[in-house]
Amino acid sequence: VEERNRALIYKTRAIDHQDEVQQQDTDREILFDFSRILFARLETVLEYHDYVLDVVGGQERRERFSVATASAAASRRNSRAVAYTIGDVWGAMKAEILSLLNDYLIPKETQLAGAIDMAGSGGSGVKPGIRDLFQMERGAGISEDVESLYSQIESRFQDLTTAISSKKKESGTSVVIDEYSDQHNSMRHKMLVRPDIEHAPTLLNMALSFTKRVASILGSVVSVPASGSALSPSVRRSVLRDVTASRPTSPGQPAQMYDTDSEADVDEYLQVFFKKIFLPRAEAYAMQLFESITSASDAFDIDLHAHFNGRPIFRSAAAVVPLLRSFGSLLNNLNSFRGENWGILLQLSHKYYEKCAELFRETVRTPENQTYTSVKWSETPDLQQLFSRKLKQTGARIRASDATAEMEKEIRLEEGLKTERSLHLNELVFDLKRLVCLAQQHQTLEWLLVQLNKISADRAQVLSKYEGPTSAALLKRHEADKSKIVGRYSALSVQCLMVLRIEVRAHCTYYLDLATREGSYYLENDAVEPDQYVQALNADVSAIEEKMENFLPSDKLALVFGGISVLMAHILIANTRYIRHFNDAGNRKMIRNILALQQNLTNIALPEESGLDKARRFYELYDLGADGILKHIAENGPGFSFDYYRRLIDFAYLGSGQTGDLSLGRANNLMEAKNKEQYENHINRLRDLLSQAQGAGMPKSRPASAVQRSIAASPRPVSEQAGNN
């Protein structure tokens, strides 16, 4: 084999280590050629021994019925050694096969390191530069004593070995003809290729196929049902010729499954080797590779050469998936070995999930070791259900009414979680690196889900080829394990994306809360620029979107930023309850804020939304005055709630300065009374218009408005108090 494949062997040694695929293919060809010839020779040797034992057995039967004196028969029996059995030959072959498998499949770099060091030092076993502690000196007296002692030991050893040899001849025990087998078993084979676990499909399947072919010869060695009987050697050789066609013809061809009990017993030594030696070594090797991949300093940096949907993924994931795929293919090609052997893949998948979960926990932890608000909100069941529906509807056409209803529901849920307080700076993630890490992790997990499903589908296809309760049970168990691990990956991936969406919305809430609570909207002159908090929000949203665009596909990007214009409009309208002073210049500043927000959302790559148009229409109604607002409702129908319209009317009274001034005396008090009556007429008219439009009665009593509180706080004149008394 070495002579015939010398060119391939030299080619393998010359191949660069980076080209592992070409090297594995070359090694596979060499090993297949070697194992094909080896097992064919072993099969021939076993067949010859079977024939010899058949002849010896026939000779004994003839001698039993031949005419001979008792003394002559007894002398022949004493002079002839007891014949060996086919089981003795098969035991030697099994030992050789297992030794071969161990040499080619189990790398022993650590065990060979000492021998390599000794060979490099000239075989002396002494490292250069080391000083001896003892030195043996030669002397005439010492040499004579040593030689006399050695001669005594040598003579006793020769007597002992001669006695053992004569005792074997007297007892007539069966021995294997290969008298040098013990020496050869203690030595490693001459290796054609380097030991590698990847050689398992070639060697193990060839050994399994060979065992199946010779099972008929070994029928008397293994246990068989009581009703059966051992086949005669001639019949066994006939059966052997019939199954010769089952030899593999290519390196990737697996051995066939066994059905008979005798075949299962014959291949038990391979099953034991596979379970007790090969699998533990393969699992340890896989774990070693996994740890080297995930413990690297750049394990969770992006790999610019690995992409999913045009976006990069983690470097460690790009290396772990080929490892999973390689071992999955390896175990699929060894499916002839009984049992579920996919524990290692489940362990690797679970360990990588734990690595990702640990990274997620580190990313969403504040410097004070607290959890960010967006993570807490993402664990709310109602928000999770709502986000799951949005995720399923990604890319689908949804009716505008349904989309609006879901947006309003999401806003109500977030307001319930926020309560009436303002969000604090340390509750939000302003470190863009953390947000980028969440986006990268989501993208990587989505890619891993695709790859895990492919690997699982290949395994299910292999298991479905075989019929019977065992295969069905293995397939059912495999599906359960796959659903469990895929569910965990999917949940973490969804949470990463959900945290990003909630974080963007929390940033909008934080800045617009400050803009309405701390901003001034009672101005003497028109504002030149939008509010400072609105400018900060625009810069923040643009920076986040610019980073996310590099790591999330367009559909996921739309899911993260979708609906924020509706949220902004809601906050700008609902937070009017925090504005205590308002006039025309303040209204123009508010409209400038809205236009700035609209322009910023138009510049970034977001789905087209018109949520802020609602806020602009709301504040444009202020310019109509109280009477104009009521007229607009009568002509166009209501577009806002009663509370929102009442605040606009309050702003109209506050902006015109009609809340009264005590320094003006009685005339001013009469004006206050008139304004109060006029204000109440506007509110009652508003209630009637909304009741007619909605077909439902409006509440008869409402909390006091800003105008009502201002009027009620003004003291009545002294003359009016005296008249009442």
Stockholm file with secondary structure:
# STOCKHOLM 1.0

chainA/1-725         VEERNRALIYKTRAIDHQDEVQQQDTDREILFDFSRILFARLETVLEYHDYVLDVVGGQERRERFSVATASAAASRRNSRAVAYTIGDVWGAMKAEILSLLNDYLIPKETQLAGAIDMAGSGGSGVKPGIRDLFQMERGAGISEDVESLYSQIESRFQDLTTAISSKKKESGTSVVIDEYSDQHNSMRHKMLVRPDIEHAPTLLNMALSFTKRVASILGSVVSVPASGSALSPSVRRSVLRDVTASRPTSPGQPAQMYDTDSEADVDEYLQVFFKKIFLPRAEAYAMQLFESITSASDAFDIDLHAHFNGRPIFRSAAAVVPLLRSFGSLLNNLNSFRGENWGILLQLSHKYYEKCAELFRETVRTPENQTYTSVKWSETPDLQQLFSRKLKQTGARIRASDATAEMEKEIRLEEGLKTERSLHLNELVFDLKRLVCLAQQHQTLEWLLVQLNKISADRAQVLSKYEGPTSAALLKRHEADKSKIVGRYSALSVQCLMVLRIEVRAHCTYYLDLATREGSYYLENDAVEPDQYVQALNADVSAIEEKMENFLPSDKLALVFGGISVLMAHILIANTRYIRHFNDAGNRKMIRNILALQQNLTNIALPEESGLDKARRFYELYDLGADGILKHIAENGPGFSFDYYRRLIDFAYLGSGQTGDLSLGRANNLMEAKNKEQYENHINRLRDLLSQAQGAGMPKSRPASAVQRSIAASPRPVSEQAGNN
#=GR chainA/1-725 SS CTTTTHHHHHHHHHSCTTCHHHHHHHHHHHHHHHHHHHHHHHHHHHHHHHHHHHHHHHHHHHHHHSCCCHHHHHHHHHHSCCCCCHHHHHHHHHHHHHHHHHHHHSCCHHHHHHHHHHHHTTTSCCCTTCCCSCCCCCCHHHHHHHHHHHHHHHHHHHHHHHHHHHHHHHHTCCCCSCTTHHHHHTSCCCCSSCCCGGGHHHHHHHHHHHHHHTTTGGGGTSCCCTTCCCCCHHHHHHHHHHHGGGSCCSTTCCCCCCCSHHHHHHTHHHHHIIIIIIHHHHHHHHHHHHHHHHTSTTTTSEEEEEEETTEEEEHHHHHHHHHHHHHHHHHHHTTTSSSCCTHHHHHHHHHHHHHHHHHHHHHTBCTTSCBCHHHHHHTCHHHHHHHHHHHHTTTSCCCHHHHHHHHHHHHHHHHHHHTTSCCCGGGSCCCHHHHHHHHHHHHHHHHHHHHHHHHHHHHHHHHTTSCSHHHHHHHHHHHHHHHHHHHHHHHHHHHHHHHHHHHHHHHHHHHHHHHHHTCCCCCSSCCSSCCHHHHHHHHHHHHHHHHHTTTSCHHHHHHHHTTHHHHHHHHHHHGGGGCCCCCHHHHHHHHHHHHHHHHHHHHSSCCCCCHHHHHHHHHHGGGGHHHHHHHHHHHHCCCSCHHHHHHHHHHHHHHTTTTCCGGGCHHHHHHHHHHHHHHHHHHHHHHHHHHHHHTSCCCSCCCCCHHHHHHHHSCCCHHHHHHHC
#=GC SS_cons         CTTTTHHHHHHHHHSCTTCHHHHHHHHHHHHHHHHHHHHHHHHHHHHHHHHHHHHHHHHHHHHHHSCCCHHHHHHHHHHSCCCCCHHHHHHHHHHHHHHHHHHHHSCCHHHHHHHHHHHHTTTSCCCTTCCCSCCCCCCHHHHHHHHHHHHHHHHHHHHHHHHHHHHHHHHTCCCCSCTTHHHHHTSCCCCSSCCCGGGHHHHHHHHHHHHHHTTTGGGGTSCCCTTCCCCCHHHHHHHHHHHGGGSCCSTTCCCCCCCSHHHHHHTHHHHHIIIIIIHHHHHHHHHHHHHHHHTSTTTTSEEEEEEETTEEEEHHHHHHHHHHHHHHHHHHHTTTSSSCCTHHHHHHHHHHHHHHHHHHHHHTBCTTSCBCHHHHHHTCHHHHHHHHHHHHTTTSCCCHHHHHHHHHHHHHHHHHHHTTSCCCGGGSCCCHHHHHHHHHHHHHHHHHHHHHHHHHHHHHHHHTTSCSHHHHHHHHHHHHHHHHHHHHHHHHHHHHHHHHHHHHHHHHHHHHHHHHHTCCCCCSSCCSSCCHHHHHHHHHHHHHHHHHTTTSCHHHHHHHHTTHHHHHHHHHHHGGGGCCCCCHHHHHHHHHHHHHHHHHHHHSSCCCCCHHHHHHHHHHGGGGHHHHHHHHHHHHCCCSCHHHHHHHHHHHHHHTTTTCCGGGCHHHHHHHHHHHHHHHHHHHHHHHHHHHHHTSCCCSCCCCCHHHHHHHHSCCCHHHHHHHC
//
